[in-house]
Protein backbone atom coordinates (compact mmCIF):
# COMPACT_ATOMS: atom_id res chain seq x y z
CA UNK A 1 0.00 0.00 0.00
CA UNK A 2 1.40 3.41 -0.89
CA UNK A 3 1.89 5.95 1.84
CA UNK A 4 2.40 3.48 4.66
CA UNK A 5 5.73 2.76 6.29
CA UNK A 6 7.39 -0.53 5.47
CA UNK A 7 7.36 -1.24 9.19
CA UNK A 8 3.68 -2.07 8.96
CA UNK A 9 4.35 -4.99 6.62
CA UNK A 10 6.47 -7.00 8.99
CA UNK A 11 4.95 -10.36 9.91
CA UNK A 12 2.88 -10.18 13.07
CA UNK A 13 3.30 -12.69 15.89
CA UNK A 14 0.78 -15.53 15.98
CA UNK A 15 -1.04 -14.23 19.06
CA UNK A 16 -1.72 -10.94 17.25
CA UNK A 17 -3.02 -12.69 14.15
CA UNK A 18 -5.47 -14.61 16.31
CA UNK A 19 -6.95 -11.47 17.90
CA UNK A 20 -10.66 -11.23 17.02
CA UNK A 21 -11.83 -8.40 14.79
CA UNK A 22 -14.14 -7.17 17.55
CA UNK A 23 -11.15 -6.82 19.87
CA UNK A 24 -9.29 -4.76 17.28
CA UNK A 25 -12.32 -2.53 16.80
CA UNK A 26 -12.66 -1.99 20.53
CA UNK A 27 -8.97 -1.14 20.69
CA UNK A 28 -9.45 1.44 17.93
CA UNK A 29 -12.39 2.97 19.78
CA UNK A 30 -10.34 3.05 22.97
CA UNK A 31 -7.50 4.79 21.14
CA UNK A 32 -9.88 7.39 19.67
CA UNK A 33 -11.40 7.99 23.08
CA UNK A 34 -7.97 8.32 24.65
CA UNK A 35 -6.84 10.74 21.94
CA UNK A 36 -9.93 12.88 22.46
CA UNK A 37 -9.34 12.92 26.21
CA UNK A 38 -5.70 13.97 25.75
CA UNK A 39 -6.72 16.78 23.42
CA UNK A 40 -9.27 17.98 25.98
CA UNK A 41 -6.60 17.77 28.68
CA UNK A 42 -4.20 19.84 26.60
CA UNK A 43 -6.90 22.39 25.81
CA UNK A 44 -7.98 22.61 29.46
CA UNK A 45 -4.40 23.22 30.59
CA UNK A 46 -4.18 26.00 28.02
CA UNK A 47 -7.40 27.61 29.25
CA UNK A 48 -6.18 27.54 32.85
CA UNK A 49 -2.87 29.05 31.72
CA UNK A 50 -4.66 31.83 29.82
CA UNK A 51 -6.82 32.69 32.82
CA UNK A 52 -3.92 32.65 35.27
CA UNK A 53 -1.24 34.62 33.40
CA UNK A 54 -1.01 38.31 32.59
CA UNK A 55 0.63 39.84 29.54
CA UNK A 56 4.16 38.77 28.60
CA UNK A 57 6.55 41.26 27.04
CA UNK A 58 5.86 40.53 23.34
CA UNK A 59 2.11 39.97 23.43
CA UNK A 60 0.89 43.57 23.31
CA UNK A 61 3.23 44.34 20.42
CA UNK A 62 2.15 41.27 18.43
CA UNK A 63 -1.53 41.89 19.10
CA UNK A 64 -1.49 45.57 18.15
CA UNK A 65 0.56 44.83 15.05
CA UNK A 66 -1.79 42.08 13.90
CA UNK A 67 -4.83 44.25 14.52
CA UNK A 68 -3.27 47.15 12.61
CA UNK A 69 -2.66 44.87 9.62
CA UNK A 70 -6.33 43.90 9.52
CA UNK A 71 -7.63 47.41 10.18
CA UNK A 72 -5.32 49.51 8.02
CA UNK A 73 -3.52 47.11 5.61
CA UNK A 74 -0.35 48.83 6.80
CA UNK A 75 2.56 46.66 7.97
CA UNK A 76 4.84 49.18 9.63
CA UNK A 77 4.44 47.76 13.15
CA UNK A 78 6.65 44.87 14.30
CA UNK A 79 7.99 44.15 10.78
CA UNK A 80 10.76 41.86 12.07
CA UNK A 81 8.14 39.10 12.38
CA UNK A 82 5.95 38.05 9.43
CA UNK A 83 2.29 38.89 9.66
CA UNK A 84 0.26 35.69 9.35
CA UNK A 85 0.15 34.42 12.95
CA UNK A 86 -0.34 37.95 14.30
CA UNK A 87 -3.27 38.48 11.94
CA UNK A 88 -4.78 35.18 13.03
CA UNK A 89 -4.46 36.10 16.71
CA UNK A 90 -6.03 39.54 16.21
CA UNK A 91 -8.89 38.19 14.09
CA UNK A 92 -11.29 37.42 17.01
CA UNK A 93 -11.06 40.99 18.27
CA UNK A 94 -11.59 42.33 14.77
CA UNK A 95 -14.64 40.16 14.13
CA UNK A 96 -16.29 40.39 17.55
CA UNK A 97 -15.61 43.93 18.77
CA UNK A 98 -14.51 46.04 15.81
CA UNK A 99 -12.28 48.02 18.14
CA UNK A 100 -11.22 51.46 16.87
CA UNK A 101 -7.55 51.63 16.03
CA UNK A 102 -6.41 55.22 16.54
CA UNK A 103 -2.77 55.22 17.67
CA UNK A 104 -0.86 58.32 18.62
CA UNK A 105 0.05 60.01 15.29
CA UNK A 106 3.68 60.53 16.22
CA UNK A 107 4.07 56.95 17.46
CA UNK A 108 2.42 55.71 14.26
CA UNK A 109 4.79 57.74 12.09
CA UNK A 110 7.74 56.39 14.07
CA UNK A 111 6.43 52.83 13.95
CA UNK A 112 6.70 52.62 17.75
CA UNK A 113 5.36 49.09 18.12
CA UNK A 114 5.90 48.85 21.87
CA UNK A 115 4.05 52.02 22.93
CA UNK A 116 1.25 51.49 20.42
CA UNK A 117 0.86 47.95 21.72
CA UNK A 118 0.66 49.08 25.34
CA UNK A 119 -1.93 51.76 24.52
CA UNK A 120 -3.99 49.37 22.42
CA UNK A 121 -4.06 46.70 25.12
CA UNK A 122 -4.65 48.89 28.17
CA UNK A 123 -6.62 51.84 26.78
CA UNK A 124 -9.21 50.05 24.66
CA UNK A 125 -12.91 49.92 25.55
CA UNK A 126 -12.65 46.30 26.74
CA UNK A 127 -10.33 44.98 29.43
CA UNK A 128 -6.81 43.81 28.72
CA UNK A 129 -7.57 40.40 30.21
CA UNK A 130 -10.49 39.93 27.84
CA UNK A 131 -8.44 41.02 24.84
CA UNK A 132 -5.62 38.66 25.76
CA UNK A 133 -7.98 35.76 26.31
CA UNK A 134 -9.61 36.06 22.89
CA UNK A 135 -6.32 36.63 21.06
CA UNK A 136 -4.60 33.71 22.79
CA UNK A 137 -7.28 31.22 21.78
CA UNK A 138 -6.23 30.94 18.09
CA UNK A 139 -2.72 30.04 19.23
CA UNK A 140 -4.15 27.39 21.56
CA UNK A 141 -5.99 25.83 18.62
CA UNK A 142 -2.70 25.75 16.69
CA UNK A 143 -1.18 23.89 19.64
CA UNK A 144 -4.07 21.42 19.58
CA UNK A 145 -3.47 20.85 15.87
CA UNK A 146 0.21 20.20 16.59
CA UNK A 147 -0.71 17.53 19.17
CA UNK A 148 -3.12 15.99 16.65
CA UNK A 149 -0.40 15.92 14.00
CA UNK A 150 2.03 14.29 16.42
CA UNK A 151 -0.49 11.58 17.19
CA UNK A 152 -1.48 11.11 13.55
CA UNK A 153 2.10 10.74 12.31
CA UNK A 154 2.82 8.26 15.10
CA UNK A 155 -0.30 6.32 14.08
CA UNK A 156 0.72 6.32 10.42
CA UNK A 157 4.12 4.98 11.39
CA UNK A 158 3.39 2.42 14.10
CA UNK A 159 -0.26 2.22 15.07
CA UNK A 160 -2.67 3.35 17.77
CA UNK A 161 -0.55 2.53 20.85
CA UNK A 162 2.34 4.61 19.56
CA UNK A 163 -0.06 7.45 18.77
CA UNK A 164 -1.50 7.36 22.29
CA UNK A 165 1.94 7.51 23.88
CA UNK A 166 3.11 10.32 21.60
CA UNK A 167 -0.02 12.39 22.26
CA UNK A 168 0.21 11.79 26.01
CA UNK A 169 3.79 13.03 26.13
CA UNK A 170 2.97 16.03 23.93
CA UNK A 171 -0.20 17.04 25.77
CA UNK A 172 1.62 16.99 29.12
CA UNK A 173 4.71 18.87 27.88
CA UNK A 174 4.73 22.13 29.92
CA UNK A 175 6.64 24.17 27.34
CA UNK A 176 4.20 23.17 24.62
CA UNK A 177 1.19 24.10 26.77
CA UNK A 178 2.71 27.45 27.74
CA UNK A 179 3.74 28.54 24.26
CA UNK A 180 0.36 27.50 22.88
CA UNK A 181 -1.35 29.88 25.29
CA UNK A 182 0.42 33.14 24.42
CA UNK A 183 0.14 35.73 21.65
CA UNK A 184 3.45 34.72 20.07
CA UNK A 185 4.54 33.22 16.77
CA UNK A 186 6.55 30.19 17.97
CA UNK A 187 3.82 27.56 17.96
CA UNK A 188 2.61 28.64 14.54
CA UNK A 189 5.97 28.20 12.87
CA UNK A 190 6.50 24.94 14.78
CA UNK A 191 3.22 23.53 13.49
CA UNK A 192 3.77 24.48 9.85
CA UNK A 193 7.38 23.27 9.72
CA UNK A 194 6.35 19.97 11.29
CA UNK A 195 3.39 19.72 8.89
CA UNK A 196 5.54 20.52 5.86
CA UNK A 197 8.01 17.75 6.68
CA UNK A 198 5.15 15.32 7.40
CA UNK A 199 3.57 16.08 4.01
CA UNK A 200 6.95 15.58 2.35
CA UNK A 201 7.11 12.17 4.05
CA UNK A 202 3.67 11.34 2.70
CA UNK A 203 4.71 12.54 -0.75
CA UNK A 204 7.82 10.36 -0.74
CA UNK A 205 5.70 7.30 0.07
CA UNK A 206 2.93 8.13 -2.41
CA UNK A 207 3.74 10.96 -4.86
CA UNK A 208 0.77 13.01 -6.06
CA UNK A 209 0.48 16.56 -7.33
CA UNK A 210 -1.82 17.41 -4.42
CA UNK A 211 0.76 16.31 -1.82
CA UNK A 212 3.53 18.17 -3.63
CA UNK A 213 1.43 21.34 -3.70
CA UNK A 214 0.42 20.95 -0.05
CA UNK A 215 4.07 20.54 0.96
CA UNK A 216 4.91 23.78 -0.80
CA UNK A 217 1.97 25.66 0.71
CA UNK A 218 2.83 24.53 4.24
CA UNK A 219 6.43 25.56 3.66
CA UNK A 220 5.13 28.97 2.68
CA UNK A 221 2.90 29.12 5.75
CA UNK A 222 5.97 28.51 7.89
CA UNK A 223 7.81 31.31 6.08
CA UNK A 224 4.99 33.82 6.71
CA UNK A 225 4.65 32.70 10.34
CA UNK A 226 8.21 33.45 11.39
CA UNK A 227 11.41 34.07 9.48
CA UNK A 228 12.92 30.95 11.02
CA UNK A 229 10.63 29.12 8.60
CA UNK A 230 13.20 29.98 5.92
CA UNK A 231 15.37 27.23 7.39
CA UNK A 232 12.94 24.80 5.79
CA UNK A 233 14.63 25.53 2.47
CA UNK A 234 18.03 24.00 3.34
CA UNK A 235 16.30 21.37 5.48
CA UNK A 236 14.11 20.14 2.62
CA UNK A 237 17.10 20.26 0.28
CA UNK A 238 19.05 18.12 2.76
CA UNK A 239 16.23 15.57 2.98
CA UNK A 240 15.91 15.34 -0.81
CA UNK A 241 19.67 14.95 -1.22
CA UNK A 242 19.80 12.21 1.42
CA UNK A 243 16.98 10.35 -0.29
CA UNK A 244 18.64 10.71 -3.67
CA UNK A 245 21.97 9.45 -2.35
CA UNK A 246 20.25 6.57 -0.56
CA UNK A 247 18.66 5.56 -3.85
CA UNK A 248 15.80 3.57 -2.31
CA UNK A 249 13.07 6.17 -2.69
CA UNK A 250 14.20 9.49 -4.20
CA UNK A 251 11.87 12.47 -4.42
CA UNK A 252 10.47 12.31 -7.96
CA UNK A 253 7.67 14.02 -9.83
CA UNK A 254 4.30 12.20 -9.68
CA UNK A 255 4.42 11.02 -13.30
CA UNK A 256 3.07 7.77 -14.70
CA UNK A 257 6.49 6.48 -15.69
CA UNK A 258 9.39 6.65 -13.26
CA UNK A 259 12.75 7.62 -14.75
CA UNK A 260 15.33 4.87 -14.97
CA UNK A 261 18.51 6.80 -15.63
CA UNK A 262 20.36 8.58 -12.85
CA UNK A 263 20.33 11.82 -14.84
CA UNK A 264 16.55 11.83 -15.21
CA UNK A 265 16.09 11.04 -11.51
CA UNK A 266 18.34 13.97 -10.64
CA UNK A 267 16.32 16.23 -12.94
CA UNK A 268 13.00 15.17 -11.42
CA UNK A 269 14.28 15.61 -7.86
CA UNK A 270 15.44 19.13 -8.71
CA UNK A 271 12.12 19.89 -10.40
CA UNK A 272 10.16 18.68 -7.37
CA UNK A 273 12.27 20.91 -5.12
CA UNK A 274 11.68 23.94 -7.33
CA UNK A 275 7.93 23.31 -7.38
CA UNK A 276 7.82 23.07 -3.58
CA UNK A 277 9.62 26.40 -3.24
CA UNK A 278 7.53 27.95 -6.00
CA UNK A 279 4.28 27.10 -4.19
CA UNK A 280 5.86 28.24 -0.91
CA UNK A 281 6.63 31.74 -2.10
CA UNK A 282 3.25 32.06 -3.80
CA UNK A 283 1.74 32.05 -0.30
CA UNK A 284 3.49 35.29 0.70
CA UNK A 285 1.44 37.90 -1.25
CA UNK A 286 -2.03 36.80 0.00
CA UNK A 287 -0.89 37.12 3.64
CA UNK A 288 0.18 40.70 2.91
CA UNK A 289 -3.11 41.46 1.11
CA UNK A 290 -1.46 41.12 -2.30
CA UNK A 291 0.99 43.97 -1.74
CA UNK A 292 3.76 41.90 -3.28
CA UNK A 293 6.97 40.67 -1.70
CA UNK A 294 8.46 44.05 -0.74
CA UNK A 295 6.97 44.20 2.77
CA UNK A 296 8.07 40.67 3.61
CA UNK A 297 11.55 41.32 2.23
CA UNK A 298 11.91 44.59 4.16
CA UNK A 299 11.02 42.78 7.37
CA UNK A 300 13.64 40.13 6.64
CA UNK A 301 16.22 42.84 5.96
CA UNK A 302 15.37 44.54 9.25
CA UNK A 303 15.84 41.26 11.10
CA UNK A 304 19.20 40.68 9.42
CA UNK A 305 20.27 44.17 10.49
CA UNK A 306 19.22 43.43 14.07
CA UNK A 307 21.19 40.20 13.97
CA UNK A 308 24.24 42.10 12.74
CA UNK A 309 24.02 44.94 15.26
CA UNK A 310 22.82 42.89 18.22
CA UNK A 311 20.60 43.95 21.09
CA UNK A 312 21.38 44.53 24.76
CA UNK A 313 20.83 41.37 26.81
CA UNK A 314 21.44 40.18 30.37
CA UNK A 315 22.53 36.64 31.16
CA UNK A 316 24.04 35.13 34.32
CA UNK A 317 25.04 38.50 35.77
CA UNK A 318 26.58 40.00 32.61
CA UNK A 319 25.41 42.35 29.84
CA UNK A 320 26.23 41.95 26.16
CA UNK A 321 25.18 43.06 22.67
CA UNK A 322 26.71 40.01 20.99
CA UNK A 323 25.51 37.21 23.26
CA UNK A 324 27.14 34.14 24.81
CA UNK A 325 28.13 30.83 23.25
CA UNK A 326 26.52 28.92 26.14
CA UNK A 327 23.19 30.77 26.09
CA UNK A 328 20.99 28.29 24.25
CA UNK A 329 22.54 25.23 25.86
CA UNK A 330 21.93 26.54 29.37
CA UNK A 331 18.43 27.78 28.57
CA UNK A 332 17.62 24.39 27.02
CA UNK A 333 18.75 22.62 30.19
CA UNK A 334 16.71 25.00 32.37
CA UNK A 335 13.48 24.87 30.36
CA UNK A 336 13.47 21.21 29.41
CA UNK A 337 11.86 18.88 32.00
CA UNK A 338 14.36 16.78 33.90
CA UNK A 339 12.69 13.52 32.86
CA UNK A 340 13.18 14.43 29.19
CA UNK A 341 16.84 15.24 29.77
CA UNK A 342 17.22 11.92 31.61
CA UNK A 343 15.69 10.08 28.63
CA UNK A 344 18.11 11.83 26.27
CA UNK A 345 21.10 10.82 28.42
CA UNK A 346 19.85 7.23 28.70
CA UNK A 347 19.29 7.09 24.96
CA UNK A 348 22.84 8.25 24.30
CA UNK A 349 24.16 5.36 26.38
CA UNK A 350 21.81 2.83 24.78
CA UNK A 351 22.57 4.10 21.30
CA UNK A 352 26.25 3.44 21.92
CA UNK A 353 25.63 0.03 23.42
CA UNK A 354 22.90 -1.35 21.16
CA UNK A 355 23.23 -0.07 17.63
CA UNK A 356 25.55 2.37 15.86
CA UNK A 357 24.10 2.01 12.36
CA UNK A 358 21.78 4.70 10.99
CA UNK A 359 19.28 3.72 8.33
CA UNK A 360 18.62 6.32 5.64
CA UNK A 361 14.92 5.53 5.26
CA UNK A 362 14.33 6.59 8.88
CA UNK A 363 17.07 9.14 9.54
CA UNK A 364 15.83 11.58 6.91
CA UNK A 365 12.93 12.37 9.25
CA UNK A 366 15.55 13.73 11.66
CA UNK A 367 17.55 15.76 9.16
CA UNK A 368 15.51 18.92 9.58
CA UNK A 369 15.78 18.83 13.37
CA UNK A 370 19.53 18.17 13.25
CA UNK A 371 20.12 21.08 10.88
CA UNK A 372 18.19 23.52 13.01
CA UNK A 373 19.66 22.35 16.30
CA UNK A 374 23.18 22.86 14.99
CA UNK A 375 22.37 26.45 13.98
CA UNK A 376 20.64 27.19 17.26
CA UNK A 377 23.38 25.88 19.55
CA UNK A 378 26.13 27.52 17.46
CA UNK A 379 24.38 30.88 17.84
CA UNK A 380 25.96 33.40 20.20
CA UNK A 381 23.29 36.05 20.46
CA UNK A 382 20.13 35.56 22.50
CA UNK A 383 18.43 38.49 20.78
CA UNK A 384 20.07 38.31 17.35
CA UNK A 385 19.98 34.77 16.05
CA UNK A 386 17.27 34.07 18.61
CA UNK A 387 14.94 36.27 16.58
CA UNK A 388 15.73 34.17 13.53
CA UNK A 389 15.68 30.76 15.15
CA UNK A 390 12.71 31.26 17.47
CA UNK A 391 12.81 31.77 21.21
CA UNK A 392 14.94 29.42 23.25
CA UNK A 393 11.96 27.38 24.36
CA UNK A 394 10.17 27.46 21.02
CA UNK A 395 12.41 25.17 19.02
CA UNK A 396 13.03 22.58 21.71
CA UNK A 397 9.26 22.18 21.50
CA UNK A 398 9.52 21.37 17.86
CA UNK A 399 12.38 18.98 18.38
CA UNK A 400 10.48 17.38 21.26
CA UNK A 401 7.47 16.97 18.99
CA UNK A 402 9.45 14.94 16.51
CA UNK A 403 11.10 12.98 19.28
CA UNK A 404 7.72 12.22 20.83
CA UNK A 405 6.44 10.73 17.60
CA UNK A 406 9.31 8.33 17.18
CA UNK A 407 9.56 7.55 20.86
CA UNK A 408 6.17 5.87 20.63
CA UNK A 409 7.62 3.10 18.49
CA UNK A 410 8.92 1.40 21.62
CA UNK A 411 5.41 0.28 22.54
CA UNK A 412 4.89 -1.09 19.07
CA UNK A 413 8.11 -3.07 19.29
CA UNK A 414 7.17 -4.59 22.64
CA UNK A 415 4.26 -6.31 20.90
CA UNK A 416 6.73 -8.35 18.86
CA UNK A 417 8.63 -11.35 20.08
CA UNK A 418 11.70 -10.90 17.89
CA UNK A 419 14.77 -9.54 19.69
CA UNK A 420 16.01 -8.05 16.41
CA UNK A 421 12.78 -6.10 16.04
CA UNK A 422 13.14 -4.78 19.57
CA UNK A 423 16.72 -3.70 18.89
CA UNK A 424 15.66 -1.93 15.70
CA UNK A 425 12.92 -0.12 17.57
CA UNK A 426 15.50 1.20 20.02
CA UNK A 427 17.68 2.19 17.08
CA UNK A 428 14.97 4.44 15.68
CA UNK A 429 14.01 5.81 19.08
CA UNK A 430 17.58 6.49 20.15
CA UNK A 431 18.57 7.93 16.81
CA UNK A 432 16.06 10.75 17.16
CA UNK A 433 16.15 11.23 20.93
CA UNK A 434 19.85 12.11 20.87
CA UNK A 435 19.04 14.91 18.42
C-alpha positions in Angstrom: 0.0 0.0 0.0 1.4 3.4 -0.9 1.9 6.0 1.8 2.4 3.5 4.7 5.7 2.8 6.3 7.4 -0.5 5.5 7.4 -1.2 9.2 3.7 -2.1 9.0 4.4 -5.0 6.6 6.5 -7.0 9.0 5.0 -10.4 9.9 2.9 -10.2 13.1 3.3 -12.7 15.9 0.8 -15.5 16.0 -1.0 -14.2 19.1 -1.7 -10.9 17.3 -3.0 -12.7 14.2 -5.5 -14.6 16.3 -7.0 -11.5 17.9 -10.7 -11.2 17.0 -11.8 -8.4 14.8 -14.1 -7.2 17.5 -11.2 -6.8 19.9 -9.3 -4.8 17.3 -12.3 -2.5 16.8 -12.7 -2.0 20.5 -9.0 -1.1 20.7 -9.4 1.4 17.9 -12.4 3.0 19.8 -10.3 3.1 23.0 -7.5 4.8 21.1 -9.9 7.4 19.7 -11.4 8.0 23.1 -8.0 8.3 24.6 -6.8 10.7 21.9 -9.9 12.9 22.5 -9.3 12.9 26.2 -5.7 14.0 25.7 -6.7 16.8 23.4 -9.3 18.0 26.0 -6.6 17.8 28.7 -4.2 19.8 26.6 -6.9 22.4 25.8 -8.0 22.6 29.5 -4.4 23.2 30.6 -4.2 26.0 28.0 -7.4 27.6 29.2 -6.2 27.5 32.9 -2.9 29.1 31.7 -4.7 31.8 29.8 -6.8 32.7 32.8 -3.9 32.6 35.3 -1.2 34.6 33.4 -1.0 38.3 32.6 0.6 39.8 29.5 4.2 38.8 28.6 6.5 41.3 27.0 5.9 40.5 23.3 2.1 40.0 23.4 0.9 43.6 23.3 3.2 44.3 20.4 2.1 41.3 18.4 -1.5 41.9 19.1 -1.5 45.6 18.1 0.6 44.8 15.0 -1.8 42.1 13.9 -4.8 44.2 14.5 -3.3 47.2 12.6 -2.7 44.9 9.6 -6.3 43.9 9.5 -7.6 47.4 10.2 -5.3 49.5 8.0 -3.5 47.1 5.6 -0.3 48.8 6.8 2.6 46.7 8.0 4.8 49.2 9.6 4.4 47.8 13.2 6.6 44.9 14.3 8.0 44.1 10.8 10.8 41.9 12.1 8.1 39.1 12.4 6.0 38.1 9.4 2.3 38.9 9.7 0.3 35.7 9.4 0.2 34.4 12.9 -0.3 37.9 14.3 -3.3 38.5 11.9 -4.8 35.2 13.0 -4.5 36.1 16.7 -6.0 39.5 16.2 -8.9 38.2 14.1 -11.3 37.4 17.0 -11.1 41.0 18.3 -11.6 42.3 14.8 -14.6 40.2 14.1 -16.3 40.4 17.5 -15.6 43.9 18.8 -14.5 46.0 15.8 -12.3 48.0 18.1 -11.2 51.5 16.9 -7.5 51.6 16.0 -6.4 55.2 16.5 -2.8 55.2 17.7 -0.9 58.3 18.6 0.1 60.0 15.3 3.7 60.5 16.2 4.1 56.9 17.5 2.4 55.7 14.3 4.8 57.7 12.1 7.7 56.4 14.1 6.4 52.8 14.0 6.7 52.6 17.7 5.4 49.1 18.1 5.9 48.9 21.9 4.0 52.0 22.9 1.2 51.5 20.4 0.9 47.9 21.7 0.7 49.1 25.3 -1.9 51.8 24.5 -4.0 49.4 22.4 -4.1 46.7 25.1 -4.6 48.9 28.2 -6.6 51.8 26.8 -9.2 50.0 24.7 -12.9 49.9 25.6 -12.6 46.3 26.7 -10.3 45.0 29.4 -6.8 43.8 28.7 -7.6 40.4 30.2 -10.5 39.9 27.8 -8.4 41.0 24.8 -5.6 38.7 25.8 -8.0 35.8 26.3 -9.6 36.1 22.9 -6.3 36.6 21.1 -4.6 33.7 22.8 -7.3 31.2 21.8 -6.2 30.9 18.1 -2.7 30.0 19.2 -4.1 27.4 21.6 -6.0 25.8 18.6 -2.7 25.7 16.7 -1.2 23.9 19.6 -4.1 21.4 19.6 -3.5 20.9 15.9 0.2 20.2 16.6 -0.7 17.5 19.2 -3.1 16.0 16.7 -0.4 15.9 14.0 2.0 14.3 16.4 -0.5 11.6 17.2 -1.5 11.1 13.5 2.1 10.7 12.3 2.8 8.3 15.1 -0.3 6.3 14.1 0.7 6.3 10.4 4.1 5.0 11.4 3.4 2.4 14.1 -0.3 2.2 15.1 -2.7 3.4 17.8 -0.5 2.5 20.8 2.3 4.6 19.6 -0.1 7.5 18.8 -1.5 7.4 22.3 1.9 7.5 23.9 3.1 10.3 21.6 0.0 12.4 22.3 0.2 11.8 26.0 3.8 13.0 26.1 3.0 16.0 23.9 -0.2 17.0 25.8 1.6 17.0 29.1 4.7 18.9 27.9 4.7 22.1 29.9 6.6 24.2 27.3 4.2 23.2 24.6 1.2 24.1 26.8 2.7 27.4 27.7 3.7 28.5 24.3 0.4 27.5 22.9 -1.4 29.9 25.3 0.4 33.1 24.4 0.1 35.7 21.6 3.4 34.7 20.1 4.5 33.2 16.8 6.6 30.2 18.0 3.8 27.6 18.0 2.6 28.6 14.5 6.0 28.2 12.9 6.5 24.9 14.8 3.2 23.5 13.5 3.8 24.5 9.9 7.4 23.3 9.7 6.3 20.0 11.3 3.4 19.7 8.9 5.5 20.5 5.9 8.0 17.7 6.7 5.2 15.3 7.4 3.6 16.1 4.0 6.9 15.6 2.4 7.1 12.2 4.1 3.7 11.3 2.7 4.7 12.5 -0.8 7.8 10.4 -0.7 5.7 7.3 0.1 2.9 8.1 -2.4 3.7 11.0 -4.9 0.8 13.0 -6.1 0.5 16.6 -7.3 -1.8 17.4 -4.4 0.8 16.3 -1.8 3.5 18.2 -3.6 1.4 21.3 -3.7 0.4 20.9 -0.1 4.1 20.5 1.0 4.9 23.8 -0.8 2.0 25.7 0.7 2.8 24.5 4.2 6.4 25.6 3.7 5.1 29.0 2.7 2.9 29.1 5.7 6.0 28.5 7.9 7.8 31.3 6.1 5.0 33.8 6.7 4.6 32.7 10.3 8.2 33.5 11.4 11.4 34.1 9.5 12.9 30.9 11.0 10.6 29.1 8.6 13.2 30.0 5.9 15.4 27.2 7.4 12.9 24.8 5.8 14.6 25.5 2.5 18.0 24.0 3.3 16.3 21.4 5.5 14.1 20.1 2.6 17.1 20.3 0.3 19.0 18.1 2.8 16.2 15.6 3.0 15.9 15.3 -0.8 19.7 15.0 -1.2 19.8 12.2 1.4 17.0 10.3 -0.3 18.6 10.7 -3.7 22.0 9.4 -2.4 20.2 6.6 -0.6 18.7 5.6 -3.8 15.8 3.6 -2.3 13.1 6.2 -2.7 14.2 9.5 -4.2 11.9 12.5 -4.4 10.5 12.3 -8.0 7.7 14.0 -9.8 4.3 12.2 -9.7 4.4 11.0 -13.3 3.1 7.8 -14.7 6.5 6.5 -15.7 9.4 6.6 -13.3 12.8 7.6 -14.8 15.3 4.9 -15.0 18.5 6.8 -15.6 20.4 8.6 -12.8 20.3 11.8 -14.8 16.6 11.8 -15.2 16.1 11.0 -11.5 18.3 14.0 -10.6 16.3 16.2 -12.9 13.0 15.2 -11.4 14.3 15.6 -7.9 15.4 19.1 -8.7 12.1 19.9 -10.4 10.2 18.7 -7.4 12.3 20.9 -5.1 11.7 23.9 -7.3 7.9 23.3 -7.4 7.8 23.1 -3.6 9.6 26.4 -3.2 7.5 27.9 -6.0 4.3 27.1 -4.2 5.9 28.2 -0.9 6.6 31.7 -2.1 3.3 32.1 -3.8 1.7 32.1 -0.3 3.5 35.3 0.7 1.4 37.9 -1.3 -2.0 36.8 0.0 -0.9 37.1 3.6 0.2 40.7 2.9 -3.1 41.5 1.1 -1.5 41.1 -2.3 1.0 44.0 -1.7 3.8 41.9 -3.3 7.0 40.7 -1.7 8.5 44.0 -0.7 7.0 44.2 2.8 8.1 40.7 3.6 11.6 41.3 2.2 11.9 44.6 4.2 11.0 42.8 7.4 13.6 40.1 6.6 16.2 42.8 6.0 15.4 44.5 9.2 15.8 41.3 11.1 19.2 40.7 9.4 20.3 44.2 10.5 19.2 43.4 14.1 21.2 40.2 14.0 24.2 42.1 12.7 24.0 44.9 15.3 22.8 42.9 18.2 20.6 44.0 21.1 21.4 44.5 24.8 20.8 41.4 26.8 21.4 40.2 30.4 22.5 36.6 31.2 24.0 35.1 34.3 25.0 38.5 35.8 26.6 40.0 32.6 25.4 42.4 29.8 26.2 42.0 26.2 25.2 43.1 22.7 26.7 40.0 21.0 25.5 37.2 23.3 27.1 34.1 24.8 28.1 30.8 23.3 26.5 28.9 26.1 23.2 30.8 26.1 21.0 28.3 24.3 22.5 25.2 25.9 21.9 26.5 29.4 18.4 27.8 28.6 17.6 24.4 27.0 18.7 22.6 30.2 16.7 25.0 32.4 13.5 24.9 30.4 13.5 21.2 29.4 11.9 18.9 32.0 14.4 16.8 33.9 12.7 13.5 32.9 13.2 14.4 29.2 16.8 15.2 29.8 17.2 11.9 31.6 15.7 10.1 28.6 18.1 11.8 26.3 21.1 10.8 28.4 19.8 7.2 28.7 19.3 7.1 25.0 22.8 8.2 24.3 24.2 5.4 26.4 21.8 2.8 24.8 22.6 4.1 21.3 26.2 3.4 21.9 25.6 0.0 23.4 22.9 -1.4 21.2 23.2 -0.1 17.6 25.5 2.4 15.9 24.1 2.0 12.4 21.8 4.7 11.0 19.3 3.7 8.3 18.6 6.3 5.6 14.9 5.5 5.3 14.3 6.6 8.9 17.1 9.1 9.5 15.8 11.6 6.9 12.9 12.4 9.2 15.6 13.7 11.7 17.6 15.8 9.2 15.5 18.9 9.6 15.8 18.8 13.4 19.5 18.2 13.3 20.1 21.1 10.9 18.2 23.5 13.0 19.7 22.4 16.3 23.2 22.9 15.0 22.4 26.4 14.0 20.6 27.2 17.3 23.4 25.9 19.6 26.1 27.5 17.5 24.4 30.9 17.8 26.0 33.4 20.2 23.3 36.1 20.5 20.1 35.6 22.5 18.4 38.5 20.8 20.1 38.3 17.4 20.0 34.8 16.1 17.3 34.1 18.6 14.9 36.3 16.6 15.7 34.2 13.5 15.7 30.8 15.1 12.7 31.3 17.5 12.8 31.8 21.2 14.9 29.4 23.2 12.0 27.4 24.4 10.2 27.5 21.0 12.4 25.2 19.0 13.0 22.6 21.7 9.3 22.2 21.5 9.5 21.4 17.9 12.4 19.0 18.4 10.5 17.4 21.3 7.5 17.0 19.0 9.5 14.9 16.5 11.1 13.0 19.3 7.7 12.2 20.8 6.4 10.7 17.6 9.3 8.3 17.2 9.6 7.6 20.9 6.2 5.9 20.6 7.6 3.1 18.5 8.9 1.4 21.6 5.4 0.3 22.5 4.9 -1.1 19.1 8.1 -3.1 19.3 7.2 -4.6 22.6 4.3 -6.3 20.9 6.7 -8.3 18.9 8.6 -11.4 20.1 11.7 -10.9 17.9 14.8 -9.5 19.7 16.0 -8.0 16.4 12.8 -6.1 16.0 13.1 -4.8 19.6 16.7 -3.7 18.9 15.7 -1.9 15.7 12.9 -0.1 17.6 15.5 1.2 20.0 17.7 2.2 17.1 15.0 4.4 15.7 14.0 5.8 19.1 17.6 6.5 20.2 18.6 7.9 16.8 16.1 10.7 17.2 16.1 11.2 20.9 19.8 12.1 20.9 19.0 14.9 18.4 
